[in-house]
Amino acid sequence: MRERIAYLAARLIAEDGIDDFSQAKRKAAQQIGAPDTHCLPTNGEIEKALRIFRSLYQQEEQPRVLAHLRQTALNLMRLLERFNPYLSGPVLTGTAGKYSEIDLQLYTDSVKDVEFFLIDRRIPYRSREIRTGGGVVPVFMLDQDGITANVAVYSENDLHALPNSRAKRSQVEALLADPIP
């Protein structure tokens, strides 16, 4: 049952643009009439199913889309270089598709400097906040050629404290040079 839910959730993510794994799990479980409390797959199981789905059904489209997303992320990282940018999320892991957003993390002690930078360059943005285990993190949402980039601003101290997967600019350049996800 877990496997069926994982593959259906992967299809919902790939084809319908659902970007929240929890929502995809619940919707998949509901669609097949499974109780949503005991058989739900882990995010890792869904990511594995998503890789398989994309390799079977989007083998031509997905590598091009992923390369475009990574190039757009790299361009943003170059623009925001002074704020110590890192790429994270599906664009980094290789599971991103046509509905994916770019997730960047900046490590600077001045959120206002980031905001003034965007204003000075007339880069339109929307702002919001996300709650994490460490508190509230400001996020600037930028539109880059129809792609949303979520730029989260963390303290410089968080660079070594946060245990998530992320890549600096040189690592993203290497991913683009060798595009095998």
PASEBA-1860 file (N, C-alpha, C; in nm, 3 decimals):
! residues 181
1> MRERIAYL> 0.082/-0.119/0.000/0.000/0.000/0.000/0.087/0.126/0.000 ~ 0.193/0.125/0.082/0.283/0.241/0.088/0.342/0.271/-0.049 ~ 0.381/0.166/-0.119/0.442/0.183/-0.251/0.342/0.242/-0.350 ~ 0.219/0.192/-0.348/0.115/0.246/-0.437/0.092/0.394/-0.409 ~ 0.084/0.429/-0.283/0.064/0.569/-0.246/0.184/0.653/-0.290 ~ 0.305/0.601/-0.272/0.426/0.675/-0.311/0.426/0.703/-0.461 ~ 0.393/0.602/-0.542/0.394/0.623/-0.687/0.282/0.715/-0.733 ~ 0.166/0.706/-0.671/0.058/0.797/-0.707/0.093/0.939/-0.663
9> AARLIAED> 0.152/0.955/-0.547/0.195/1.087/-0.500/0.299/1.145/-0.596 ~ 0.392/1.061/-0.642/0.494/1.106/-0.737/0.429/1.154/-0.867 ~ 0.329/1.083/-0.915/0.259/1.124/-1.037/0.189/1.257/-1.016 ~ 0.126/1.274/-0.900/0.059/1.401/-0.869/0.158/1.517/-0.866 ~ 0.275/1.492/-0.813/0.378/1.596/-0.809/0.427/1.627/-0.950 ~ 0.456/1.523/-1.028/0.513/1.541/-1.161/0.414/1.598/-1.261 ~ 0.289/1.554/-1.257/0.194/1.593/-1.360/0.100/1.705/-1.318 ~ 0.066/1.713/-1.191/-0.031/1.812/-1.146/0.032/1.932/-1.076
17> GIDDFSQA> 0.162/1.926/-1.053/0.230/2.039/-0.995/0.214/2.055/-0.845 ~ 0.169/1.952/-0.777/0.163/1.959/-0.631/0.307/1.963/-0.581 ~ 0.340/2.063/-0.499/0.479/2.075/-0.455/0.499/2.039/-0.309 ~ 0.393/2.003/-0.242/0.400/1.967/-0.101/0.385/1.816/-0.089 ~ 0.490/1.749/-0.041/0.487/1.603/-0.030/0.374/1.555/0.059 ~ 0.349/1.625/0.170/0.241/1.585/0.261/0.106/1.589/0.192 ~ 0.082/1.696/0.119/-0.044/1.709/0.046/-0.056/1.600/-0.061 ~ 0.052/1.572/-0.131/0.051/1.467/-0.234/0.022/1.331/-0.172
25> KRKAAQQI> 0.080/1.303/-0.056/0.055/1.175/0.014/-0.093/1.161/0.050 ~ -0.146/1.265/0.111/-0.287/1.260/0.155/-0.381/1.245/0.036 ~ -0.355/1.319/-0.070/-0.441/1.312/-0.188/-0.431/1.175/-0.254 ~ -0.312/1.120/-0.261/-0.293/0.988/-0.320/-0.365/0.882/-0.237 ~ -0.351/0.889/-0.107/-0.419/0.793/-0.019/-0.570/0.803/-0.035 ~ -0.619/0.925/-0.043/-0.762/0.946/-0.060/-0.811/0.890/-0.194 ~ -0.734/0.910/-0.299/-0.775/0.864/-0.432/-0.786/0.712/-0.441 ~ -0.704/0.642/-0.364/-0.713/0.495/-0.371/-0.791/0.436/-0.254
33> GAPDTHCL> -0.850/0.525/-0.174/-0.935/0.479/-0.064/-0.860/0.418/0.052 ~ -0.735/0.460/0.070/-0.654/0.407/0.181/-0.665/0.498/0.302 ~ -0.663/0.442/0.420/-0.662/0.528/0.540/-0.531/0.607/0.540 ~ -0.540/0.735/0.569/-0.422/0.819/0.553/-0.333/0.827/0.676 ~ -0.349/0.736/0.769/-0.267/0.746/0.889/-0.165/0.634/0.903 ~ -0.187/0.519/0.843/-0.098/0.405/0.869/-0.008/0.368/0.751 ~ -0.047/0.401/0.631/0.024/0.352/0.513/0.099/0.460/0.437 ~ 0.110/0.577/0.492/0.173/0.684/0.416/0.324/0.663/0.404
41> PTNGEIEK> 0.376/0.680/0.284/0.520/0.664/0.262/0.598/0.783/0.318 ~ 0.726/0.765/0.334/0.813/0.874/0.378/0.841/0.965/0.259 ~ 0.893/1.083/0.287/0.933/1.172/0.178/1.041/1.109/0.092 ~ 1.130/1.033/0.154/1.234/0.964/0.078/1.176/0.862/-0.019 ~ 1.072/0.792/0.023/1.007/0.695/-0.066/0.938/0.766/-0.182 ~ 0.880/0.881/-0.155/0.816/0.958/-0.262/0.922/1.013/-0.357 ~ 1.031/1.061/-0.304/1.139/1.113/-0.389/1.192/1.002/-0.480 ~ 1.209/0.882/-0.426/1.255/0.769/-0.506/1.153/0.737/-0.617
49> ALRIFRSL> 1.025/0.735/-0.582/0.920/0.709/-0.681/0.915/0.820/-0.786 ~ 0.940/0.942/-0.744/0.940/1.055/-0.837/1.055/1.043/-0.937 ~ 1.170/1.002/-0.889/1.284/0.980/-0.981/1.250/0.872/-1.084 ~ 1.189/0.765/-1.038/1.150/0.656/-1.129/1.045/0.704/-1.229 ~ 0.944/0.775/-1.179/0.839/0.827/-1.266/0.898/0.916/-1.374 ~ 0.984/1.009/-1.334/1.043/1.102/-1.431/1.131/1.027/-1.532 ~ 1.204/0.925/-1.487/1.289/0.851/-1.581/1.208/0.769/-1.681 ~ 1.087/0.728/-1.641/1.002/0.650/-1.731/0.917/0.737/-1.823
57> YQQEEQPR> 0.857/0.841/-1.768/0.757/0.917/-1.842/0.799/1.057/-1.884 ~ 0.908/1.106/-1.829/0.953/1.241/-1.863/1.102/1.242/-1.895 ~ 1.148/1.132/-1.954/1.293/1.117/-1.975/1.353/1.219/-2.072 ~ 1.275/1.274/-2.162/1.327/1.376/-2.252/1.307/1.516/-2.196 ~ 1.191/1.540/-2.138/1.155/1.674/-2.090/1.228/1.711/-1.961 ~ 1.233/1.621/-1.866/1.282/1.654/-1.733/1.428/1.699/-1.729 ~ 1.520/1.636/-1.801/1.659/1.686/-1.797/1.672/1.829/-1.850 ~ 1.594/1.863/-1.954/1.598/2.000/-2.007/1.542/2.099/-1.905
65> VLAHLRQT> 1.430/2.061/-1.845/1.367/2.148/-1.745/1.461/2.166/-1.626 ~ 1.519/2.058/-1.580/1.611/2.065/-1.466/1.731/2.153/-1.497 ~ 1.788/2.137/-1.616/1.903/2.221/-1.655/1.863/2.369/-1.659 ~ 1.745/2.398/-1.710/1.697/2.537/-1.717/1.679/2.593/-1.575 ~ 1.619/2.514/-1.487/1.600/2.558/-1.348/1.734/2.581/-1.279 ~ 1.828/2.491/-1.301/1.960/2.506/-1.239/2.033/2.628/-1.295 ~ 2.021/2.652/-1.425/2.086/2.769/-1.483/2.025/2.898/-1.428 ~ 1.893/2.901/-1.416/1.826/3.018/-1.358/1.871/3.037/-1.213
73> ALNLMRLL> 1.881/2.928/-1.139/1.929/2.937/-1.000/2.072/2.990/-0.996 ~ 2.156/2.942/-1.085/2.295/2.987/-1.090/2.303/3.136/-1.121 ~ 2.221/3.182/-1.215/2.218/3.325/-1.247/2.180/3.408/-1.124 ~ 2.080/3.360/-1.051/2.040/3.430/-0.928/2.151/3.426/-0.823 ~ 2.218/3.313/-0.813/2.326/3.301/-0.716/2.438/3.400/-0.748 ~ 2.467/3.416/-0.876/2.570/3.513/-0.916/2.525/3.655/-0.879 ~ 2.398/3.685/-0.905/2.344/3.817/-0.872/2.351/3.844/-0.722 ~ 2.321/3.743/-0.642/2.315/3.757/-0.497/2.443/3.712/-0.427
81> ERFNPYLS> 2.552/3.704/-0.499/2.679/3.650/-0.449/2.722/3.712/-0.316 ~ 2.703/3.840/-0.299/2.750/3.907/-0.176/2.676/3.860/-0.050 ~ 2.566/3.786/-0.069/2.487/3.739/0.046/2.507/3.589/0.073 ~ 2.612/3.532/0.014/2.648/3.392/0.039/2.533/3.295/0.005 ~ 2.495/3.288/-0.123/2.380/3.204/-0.161/2.413/3.056/-0.173 ~ 2.313/2.975/-0.141/2.320/2.830/-0.156/2.190/2.783/-0.220 ~ 2.199/2.680/-0.303/2.082/2.618/-0.364/2.041/2.498/-0.279 ~ 1.910/2.479/-0.263/1.859/2.362/-0.191/1.733/2.313/-0.261
89> GPVLTGTA> 1.673/2.207/-0.210/1.545/2.160/-0.261/1.554/2.076/-0.387 ~ 1.441/2.058/-0.455/1.432/1.969/-0.571/1.522/2.007/-0.689 ~ 1.551/2.136/-0.706/1.639/2.176/-0.815/1.780/2.123/-0.788 ~ 1.819/2.121/-0.664/1.949/2.065/-0.626/1.948/1.913/-0.636 ~ 1.847/1.849/-0.579/1.846/1.701/-0.572/1.820/1.635/-0.707 ~ 1.766/1.711/-0.803/1.741/1.655/-0.936/1.601/1.605/-0.957 ~ 1.512/1.626/-0.860/1.374/1.579/-0.876/1.281/1.688/-0.926 ~ 1.333/1.806/-0.955/1.250/1.918/-0.999/1.193/1.891/-1.138
97> GKYSEIDL> 1.076/1.948/-1.161/1.011/1.939/-1.291/0.955/2.073/-1.331 ~ 0.867/2.072/-1.430/0.819/2.198/-1.487/0.740/2.284/-1.390 ~ 0.688/2.229/-1.283/0.613/2.309/-1.187/0.696/2.349/-1.065 ~ 0.821/2.313/-1.065/0.905/2.335/-0.946/0.948/2.480/-0.932 ~ 0.973/2.516/-0.808/1.027/2.646/-0.775/1.173/2.629/-0.733 ~ 1.247/2.735/-0.741/1.388/2.735/-0.699/1.393/2.777/-0.553 ~ 1.470/2.704/-0.474/1.489/2.737/-0.333/1.633/2.779/-0.311 ~ 1.651/2.906/-0.277/1.783/2.957/-0.245/1.785/2.997/-0.098
105> QLYTDSVK> 1.902/2.983/-0.040/1.924/3.025/0.099/2.037/3.126/0.097 ~ 2.014/3.241/0.159/2.118/3.341/0.176/2.162/3.340/0.321 ~ 2.291/3.361/0.344/2.344/3.364/0.479/2.411/3.499/0.503 ~ 2.335/3.587/0.564/2.381/3.723/0.592/2.311/3.770/0.719 ~ 2.373/3.863/0.786/2.312/3.911/0.910/2.223/4.032/0.890 ~ 2.198/4.070/0.764/2.114/4.187/0.741/2.009/4.158/0.634 ~ 1.890/4.129/0.678/1.777/4.109/0.586/1.750/4.238/0.511 ~ 1.765/4.350/0.580/1.741/4.481/0.517/1.837/4.504/0.401
113> DVEFFLID> 1.963/4.461/0.414/2.058/4.476/0.303/2.009/4.400/0.179 ~ 1.953/4.282/0.200/1.899/4.204/0.088/1.782/4.279/0.026 ~ 1.694/4.328/0.109/1.577/4.400/0.058/1.619/4.527/-0.017 ~ 1.712/4.603/0.038/1.761/4.724/-0.030/1.830/4.688/-0.163 ~ 1.901/4.578/-0.165/1.966/4.531/-0.287/1.861/4.506/-0.397 ~ 1.754/4.438/-0.360/1.647/4.410/-0.457/1.579/4.539/-0.503 ~ 1.554/4.629/-0.410/1.489/4.756/-0.444/1.580/4.840/-0.535 ~ 1.708/4.850/-0.499/1.803/4.929/-0.579/1.813/4.880/-0.723
121> RRIPYRSR> 1.798/4.751/-0.742/1.808/4.693/-0.876/1.673/4.676/-0.944 ~ 1.572/4.729/-0.877/1.434/4.723/-0.929/1.391/4.580/-0.963 ~ 1.426/4.490/-0.872/1.386/4.350/-0.885/1.257/4.332/-0.806 ~ 1.146/4.306/-0.874/1.020/4.290/-0.801/1.022/4.165/-0.713 ~ 0.959/4.175/-0.599/0.954/4.061/-0.507/0.828/4.071/-0.422 ~ 0.793/3.957/-0.366/0.692/3.949/-0.262/0.764/3.893/-0.141 ~ 0.716/3.925/-0.024/0.784/3.873/0.095/0.685/3.795/0.181 ~ 0.740/3.702/0.254/0.664/3.623/0.349/0.762/3.572/0.454
129> EIRTGGGV> 0.710/3.500/0.548/0.795/3.438/0.650/0.759/3.292/0.661 ~ 0.858/3.209/0.690/0.832/3.068/0.718/0.879/3.038/0.859 ~ 0.810/2.946/0.921/0.848/2.905/1.056/0.934/2.780/1.046 ~ 1.043/2.783/1.120/1.132/2.669/1.126/1.153/2.635/1.273 ~ 1.224/2.527/1.298/1.253/2.491/1.436/1.333/2.599/1.508 ~ 1.406/2.679/1.431/1.488/2.784/1.490/1.421/2.920/1.496 ~ 1.297/2.929/1.452/1.226/3.057/1.458/1.163/3.093/1.325 ~ 1.158/3.221/1.297/1.095/3.273/1.176/1.203/3.315/1.078
137> VPVFMLDQ> 1.187/3.274/0.951/1.283/3.306/0.847/1.215/3.390/0.740 ~ 1.270/3.508/0.708/1.212/3.589/0.601/1.244/3.527/0.464 ~ 1.147/3.535/0.373/1.164/3.480/0.238/1.120/3.586/0.138 ~ 1.204/3.609/0.038/1.169/3.695/-0.074/1.138/3.605/-0.193 ~ 1.021/3.625/-0.252/0.981/3.545/-0.368/1.003/3.630/-0.493 ~ 1.091/3.583/-0.578/1.127/3.653/-0.701/1.072/3.577/-0.820 ~ 1.034/3.649/-0.924/0.991/3.585/-1.048/1.102/3.601/-1.150 ~ 1.157/3.490/-1.194/1.264/3.490/-1.293/1.216/3.415/-1.416
145> DGITANVA> 1.176/3.488/-1.517/1.129/3.428/-1.643/1.019/3.326/-1.620 ~ 0.923/3.360/-1.535/0.811/3.271/-1.509/0.838/3.164/-1.406 ~ 0.955/3.164/-1.347/0.991/3.067/-1.243/0.996/3.141/-1.110 ~ 0.934/3.086/-1.009/0.940/3.146/-0.876/1.065/3.099/-0.805 ~ 1.138/3.193/-0.751/1.254/3.162/-0.668/1.223/3.208/-0.526 ~ 1.229/3.115/-0.433/1.209/3.144/-0.291/1.346/3.166/-0.229 ~ 1.372/3.289/-0.190/1.503/3.326/-0.136/1.488/3.348/0.014 ~ 1.528/3.247/0.090/1.520/3.253/0.237/1.647/3.316/0.291
153> VYSENDLH> 1.632/3.403/0.389/1.747/3.475/0.445/1.772/3.428/0.588 ~ 1.886/3.363/0.605/1.928/3.310/0.735/2.044/3.393/0.789 ~ 2.068/3.380/0.916/2.183/3.444/0.979/2.310/3.373/0.934 ~ 2.420/3.444/0.931/2.548/3.383/0.896/2.581/3.267/0.990 ~ 2.539/3.276/1.116/2.564/3.168/1.213/2.492/3.040/1.176 ~ 2.381/3.051/1.102/2.303/2.934/1.065/2.370/2.848/0.958 ~ 2.469/2.903/0.888/2.533/2.829/0.779/2.589/2.696/0.828 ~ 2.645/2.695/0.944/2.705/2.571/0.997/2.610/2.496/1.089
161> ALPNSRAK> 2.503/2.562/1.130/2.410/2.500/1.224/2.300/2.421/1.155 ~ 2.258/2.465/1.036/2.148/2.397/0.967/2.198/2.271/0.897 ~ 2.135/2.157/0.922/2.185/2.031/0.869/2.127/1.990/0.733 ~ 2.075/2.084/0.656/2.009/2.044/0.531/2.107/2.033/0.415 ~ 2.059/1.973/0.308/2.139/1.957/0.188/2.134/2.086/0.108 ~ 2.251/2.136/0.075/2.259/2.260/-0.002/2.390/2.263/-0.080 ~ 2.394/2.350/-0.181/2.513/2.359/-0.266/2.549/2.504/-0.291 ~ 2.678/2.533/-0.284/2.722/2.668/-0.317/2.737/2.681/-0.469
169> RSQVEALL> 2.766/2.800/-0.514/2.767/2.830/-0.658/2.857/2.735/-0.737 ~ 2.977/2.710/-0.690/3.069/2.624/-0.765/3.013/2.483/-0.780 ~ 2.939/2.436/-0.682/2.878/2.303/-0.690/2.764/2.300/-0.792 ~ 2.689/2.409/-0.802/2.582/2.418/-0.901/2.642/2.424/-1.042 ~ 2.752/2.497/-1.055/2.822/2.502/-1.184/2.867/2.362/-1.225 ~ 2.916/2.284/-1.129/2.958/2.147/-1.157/2.839/2.059/-1.198 ~ 2.723/2.079/-1.133/2.602/2.004/-1.172/2.564/2.035/-1.316 ~ 2.576/2.159/-1.356/2.542/2.197/-1.493/2.643/2.142/-1.594
177> ADPIP> 2.769/2.131/-1.552/2.871/2.076/-1.641/2.854/1.927/-1.658 ~ 2.804/1.858/-1.555/2.780/1.714/-1.559/2.637/1.691/-1.515 ~ 2.540/1.700/-1.608/2.399/1.707/-1.572/2.331/1.578/-1.526 ~ 2.403/1.472/-1.503/2.339/1.348/-1.458/2.292/1.369/-1.314 ~ 2.156/1.368/-1.290/2.105/1.395/-1.154/2.133/1.283/-1.057
END
